[in-house]
């Protein structure tokens, strides 16, 4: 269990930060950028939860816990060949997202245009969370090109952005009130 008695430590005042394994790195390092974007996505999901209820809220609550797991995963360097006891995202968390996507998508008509990030308040906030998640995914992919990371983190982020898109459509009356892109409408 995490216990925080003191919120400020002054250990990062010179521009570096501590990782979960005790090592330190620059605050601008891709690893810090990666889990920072995950934290931002989690915050955006927290705002979206203000506009949903019932099973949608329960799904987002589970995801918020997963995102703390994912942040812990990314903040702990992966050392290949060593016994890894760190908290890591696992395939069953990604599979759960896939099942929830399929469940939500059952009642939504297929698209014949791109969807603008609009509609209901819930949908707009979910689309914002989706775009932040996509950024987290891009940065995590860049990190994976430089360092070993748990590959399930990228899979989870990829699936999460899909989930947020489908949930946004579900909150737009199962896609009936989606705002569709009209190419060249303002020419």
PyMOL commands that set and color helices and strands:
alter all, ss='L'
color gray80, all
select helices_A, chain A and resi 30-51+54-74+91-105+121-146+151-171
alter helices_A, ss='H'
color red, helices_A
select strands_A, chain A and resi 16-18+24-26
alter strands_A, ss='S'
color yellow, strands_A
deselect
rebuild
show_as cartoon
